Amino acid sequence: MPRDARFLLLGAWLVLTGHAQAQSSNPPGCSTWQDCRDQVEQAIAAGSVERALDLAWRAVQRGPKDDAALMFLLARAQSLAGRPQDALVMVRRLAERGIATEAQAHPELERMRALPGWADVEALVARAGASEAIAAATPEETKTPEAARPETPTPGPIPRRAEGPPPADTPRTDAPRADATVDLAAPVEEAARFRTDAFVAAGLAYDAVSRRYLFGDRDGRKLRVVGEGLDHGVDLVRAESAGFQDVRALAIDTRRGDLWVASADPEGATAALHKLQLISGRPLRSFRFEPRETPVLPVDLAVTADGAVIVLDGTGGVHRLRPGASIIEAVVQAKLEGATSLAPAADGAWLVAHQGGLSRVELSPARVSAVATPAGISLAGFECIRTYRDGLVGLQAEADGVRRIVRLDLAGRGRSVRAATRFDARIEGAAGPVFLAVSGDDLSFVAMGLQSSSPPPAGATPAREPAELVVRRIRLR
């Protein structure tokens, strides 16, 4: 073959390969959840399992809430794409709801059925199928109308006591005095229990779609994940693929199905934000903080409704990555000593917990002001805060070292506290650092434990011996 012809063929091959790679790296496009669902089947038939997983995830996000058919479709795609553990979690979730599926025989779930945990889930699947068969075989005239059935107790969390707050649409006749903190008894249930080796935790997040808890492993430079009902955790993504340094914080963008992670070297000389696909942990892109004189050691991060990512560092500095941007801005240098956590306010401002209490940080124009409180309510000692409805919920350390979960009702778009509700769940100081995650009206928390009497570095948990970790959950209303 002439030399020029060989060069032309090589050039054409490079163009086609580059085009194929670009196409595979682009996120799947589908206009509606029905379109996403239909494209999943097409992708599976074509052998494009990663694309099928992306499309299935989008269908679950955009489709009807807790739609059984979409969830089972996602489980199929997860198993095919080499994520059988995620598929097992999804199938178990359906079985626990009493929904019959083809999980016992479907060929695309073969990898899932090879897992050690399948035996337990298979029993649930069989029970759900048997219940559905019995219901289908029962003559309609013999079925008791739902309204006529006697109430029978069902297993589950103990009902909350009557002194809990009424629904939002119920007028309150027993509103607390502005100068009082209300104590509220609420049951604490166990959400997950698992064995783990020693690791230094750096954040907790909960994915309500897959019912998984995600942990940052600071020194291991990776993310760990454990599903509800499972007794062991697995690695979701490691530094080798994601480019993590020491993992410092993480947050979920529930609207877009993304997972954000902040990492930095131990001295804070270099730091970065990492964007990953939530369901699979697949790295999508990294954004570097610009070099600066003062170190950047992220202690918390959160995502706004429009997709901006806000990062808090230990000096009280607030950084922002706008949607579609590639540069992380240093928007406010608040210099709040002992900054620990941040959460968005109602109007685009941010609330920051620090050693001196709680401050409101406005970005345009940059301004920092203390959150006002009525007599009898203290805002000192909050180790972590999270947005809950129009207020906040957080973990507050008392004078004796005991931590309590506290809900703050805010007024004036987060400029002042109207009332505080303190839950009776007590977490002793010896339990070590505690991490929180809010999903709907549920707050999950886990105490990581301490092996040393020396204080840990800011925002980190000391290393410890292997232990059993328990994630607990409390209802906020």
N, C-alpha and C positions, 0 to 999 in steps of 0.2 A: 504493500500500500504506500503511495507517495507520502512524503513527510508532511506536506500541507494538509492532506486529507486526514492524517492522523491527528494533527493539531485541531482541525475543525471538529472531529469526533470527540476529542477530549474536552474541548470547550463546551460542546453541547451537553456532554455528560455532567460537567460541573454545574452548568446552569440548571439542568433538570434536578440534580441532587440538591442544590441549594434551595430550589423552589419547594421541593418535597419537605426538606427540613423546616423551612419557614412555615409551610402549611401545617406540619405536625406540631410546631410550637405555638401556633395561634390557638386561643381558646375556641371551643366549639360555638357555632352560631346557630341559634334557634329562636324563633320569634315568640313562641308560646310554649307552655309546658307540654301541650299535646304534640307540638312539633318536636320538642326535645325527646319526648317518649318514643315517637316513631323513629327518630334518627338513631336512638339507642339500638333498636332491633337491626337497623341497616348496618350500623357499625359492627355489631357482633357478627352478623352474617359475613361481613367483609374481613373479619379478623382484626379489626382495629380496636383492641380491648381498652387501651388507655382513653381513646376518644369516647368509647361507649361509657366509661366510668365518668368522664367529665359531663357528658350529656345527661346521664342518669342523675347525677348530683344536681344539675340545673333543673331537671324535671321535678325532683323532690322539693327543691327550694321554691319553685314558682307554682307548683300544683297545689291542690287542696291539702290542708294541714292533716298530717298523719294518714295520708291515703295509702291503704294497704297494698294496692297493685303497684304503685310507684316505689314503695319501700322494698317490695320483693324484687322488682326490676333492678333497683340499686344493689341489692344483695347479689344478684346474678352477676352484675358487672364487676362488683368488688372481688368476687371469687375468681372470675376469669382474668382479672388484671393483677392477680397475685396478692390480693389482700383478703385472704379467707377469714382472718380473725374479725375483720370489720363485717364481713358477710354473716358470720355467726352471731354477732351482736344484733344485727338487723333482724335476722330470722327469729332469734329469741324474743326480741321485742314484739314481733307479730304474734308469736305463740302465746306469750304472756297475756296478750289481749284476747286470746281465744280465737284467733283468725287462722283458719286452715290454709296451708300452702302445699306446694309440691316439693318442699325442701328435702324430703326423704329419698326422692328418686330423680330429681331434675339433674340432667347430665352436666349442666353448667355450674353446679354446686359441688362437684366431686372433690375439689380441693378443700372446701369447707368441711365436708363430711369426714375428711382424713384427720381433722384436728382432734386432740384428746378431749376437748370440751364438748364434742358433738353428742356424746352419749346422753349427757344431761339434757341438752337442748332437744334431742330427738324425742325424749319422753314427753316434753311439753308439746312438741309438734303433733305427736300421735294423739295426745289428749285433746288438743284443739280440733283435730280432724274427727275424732270420735264424737265430740260434743256437737259438732256441726251436722254430722250424719244423723245423730239421734234427733236433733231439732228438725231436720228436713223430713224425717220419717214420721214425726208426730202429726196426727190429723189436726187440721186447723181448729175444728170444733172442740178439741180437748185441751187446747192451749189456754192457760189462764191469762186474761188480759193483764198487761203490765200494771195498770192502776189498781187491779184487784189483788195483786200478790201481796202476801204479808211481808213486812220488812224483816229480813234476817241479817244478822251480823256477818260481815265479811272480813277476812284478814286484811290487815293494813295498819297504817299509823294510827295511834290513839287520837281521837278527835280533840281538837283544841278546846280549851276551856272557854266558858262563855264570856270571860272578861276580855277576849280578843277584840280588835277593832272591827266595826261593821263594814259591809261592802261600801265601795266609794259612793254609790248612788243612794245610800241610806243616811238620812239626816242624823247627825250625832247630837244626842241630848246629854251625854255625859262627857263632853269635851274636857280634857285636863286643863287645869289652870296654867297660864303661860309660865309660871314660876316653878313648875313641878316636872319631875321626870317620872313617867309612869312605868311600873314594873309589870311585865307581861309573862305569864306562864305559857309555854308552847312546847309541844313534844319534839324531841330530837330523834330522828330515825337514822338508821345506818344505810348509806347509799352504796358503799363499796368497801370491801376489806381484801387486802392483798399483801403478799409477802414481797419484799424488795431488798436488794442489796443497798449498801450505804451510798447515798448521794446527797449533794447539797442542792436543795430545792430553790427554784427561782420563779415562782409564779404558778398559778392554777387557773385553768379555764375549763368550761363545760360546754360540750357540743350537744345541744338538745336533740338534734336530728339523729345522730348515731348513738346517743346516750353514752358518751365517753368522756372521761376526765383526762386532761392533758397537763403534764407537769414539765416545767423547765428544769433540766439538770445542768446546774451552773458549770461545775468543773468538768463534767463529762462532755460538755459542749454538744448536747443533744436534747431532744424532746422525748418524753416517755408518755405512754397512753395506757389506760386501763378502762375496760368497759364495765358498766353496771352488771353485777351478778357474776363477774369473773374474779378469780382468786390470784391473778398474776398480771403484771404489766409487761408491755413490750416496747421496744424502741420504735418511735414513729419516723424520726429523721435524725441524721447525725451530721457532724461538722464536715465529714468527707464530701457529702453531696450538697449541703446547704451553705458551707462557708462560715459556720458559726465561730465566734470566739467564745469567751465565757458568756453563757446565756444569762441575761439579767431580768427579762420580763417578757410576757406574752399576752396577747389579746386576740379575740375572735371578731371578725367583721361578719356578723350573721346575715346581713343583707346581701353580701356578695360572695359568701362562702370562702373567704380568705382567712388565713391565719398569719398574724404579724408577730415577729420575734425581734427583740432588741438584744444585741450582744456587744461586748467590748473586751479589750484586753484588761488584765488585772489592774493596770495603772490608769486606765481611761485615756490613753494616748490615741487610740483608734477605736472607733465604735461604728456600728452599722445597724440598719433596719433590714429585716429579711421578710419578704412576702412569699407565702407558701399556699398551696391548695389545702384547704382544711381537711377534706375527707381522706386524702391520700398522703399528705405531707410532702408532696412534690414541690421542690423549690421553683419559684417563678422568677424572682428578681431580688437583687440586693441594692441598698442605697447607703452610701458612706456619709458619715458626718464629716463636715469640712474640718481640717486640722485647726486647732485653736490652742491658746496658751493655757487655759484652764482645762483640766481633764473632764471628760464626759463619761459618767458612770450611771447609766439609766437605772432607775429604781421602779418605774411603773410606766405603762403606756395604755392608751385607749383609742378607740376609733369613733369618729363622729358619724352622724347620720348620712352626711354627704360623702363619706369615705376618706376624710382627712385623718392622718395618724398623728397623735400628740404624744410626745415623750417627755417625762419628767426626770431630771437628773438629781443627784443627791444634794446639790447646792441650791436647789429651787429653780433652776433654769428650765424653761419650757421651750420645746422644739416642735416644729410642725413639718409634716410632709403633706403638701396639698394633693388632692386627687389629680392624677396624670402628670405630676411634677417629678423631676429627677433629683432635685436639690432639697436637702433638709434645712429649714430655716431656724435660726435661733431667735424666736420671737419675743421672749421676755426673759430677763435675768433677774428673777425675783429676789434672790439671796435670802431664801427662807431656810434658816438653820434646821437641820434634821428633817428635811423634806422626805416623806415616806410614800405618798400615794396621791393620785389625782382622779377626778371624775368630772364629766361635763355638766354644766349648769343649763338652765332652760333656754338661754338666749345666746348661746355660742361662747360664753365665758367658761372658765374652768375653776373648780374648787380644789384646793391643794391642802392636804393634811401635813402638818409639820410640828416641830417640837413646841412651838408657841400656841398651837391651836389649829384653826381652819381659816384659810384666806381665799378670797375670790380674785382670780387673775383674769383680766380682760386683755384681749390681744390687739384690738384696734379701737382706740389707741391703747398702748400698753399701760396698764395700771394695776396696782395690787392694793387690796383693801381687806381688812379683817371682817369676817362674817359676824354680824351682831347676834347676841343671844340675850334672852330674858334672864332674870335672876333665877338661880337654882340650876342652871344648865351649864356644864363645862364642856368645852371642845378640846381640852388638852388630852394628849395621850392616844390619839387615833393612829393606829399602825397601818390601817388599810381602809379605804372608802370606795364604795361602788354606787353608781346611780341606781335608784330604785323608784320607779314611777316619777313623781315630781319632787322627790327628795333624795335622801342618801341612806345607805345602810353601811355600817362599818364595824371594825373591831377596835374597842377602846380599852386601854389599860388603866386600871384603877390604882390608887395609892399603894395597895398591898401587893401589886403585881398581878392580880387576877384580871383576866380579860373578859369582857362582856360584849355581846352583839347588841348594837344600838341602832335604832332607826330614827332618823331626823326628818321631821316635816319642815320644809323650807317655805319661806315667803319672799316676795319681792325679787323673784327670779334668782334665788339663791343668795340674796344679800343678807338674809337674817334667818334665824331658826325660830319656828313658831312653837314646836313641841318636840319632846324626845320620848321614845319608848325603849326601855331596856329589857331585853329578853333574859329569862332566868338561866339560860345555859352558861355555866361558868367554865372557863378554861384557865387552869392554873399556870403560873409562870413557868413551872418546871416542864410544861408540855412543849416548850420551845416555840419557835416562830410558827405562826398560823396563817394560812392562805385562804382567801375567800373567792367564790365565784357565784354570780347571780344569774338565774335563768327564770324568767317569768316572776312568779311569786315565791320561788324557792331560793334559799341561800344555802350553798354547800360550803363546808369548811373542813380543813384537815390540819392537825397539829403534827409537825414533823419530828418533835422530840429533840432533846439536848443530851450530849454526852460529856460536855465540858461546862465548868462554871464560868469560864471566861466569856465576855460578851462577843457575839458574832460580828463580822463586818457589816456595815450598813447594807440593809436589804438582802442579806444572805443568811443561810442556815449552816451551822457547823456540821462537819462530817460526823457520822455516827455509825454504830454497828448495824448489821442487818436487823430488820424488825418488821413487824406487821403494821401496816398503815391502815387507818380507817377513815374514810370520807363520810362525814355526817351531814345531814340535811335538816333544815328547819323551815317551817312555813312562815312567811313574813306577814301574813294577814289571814 
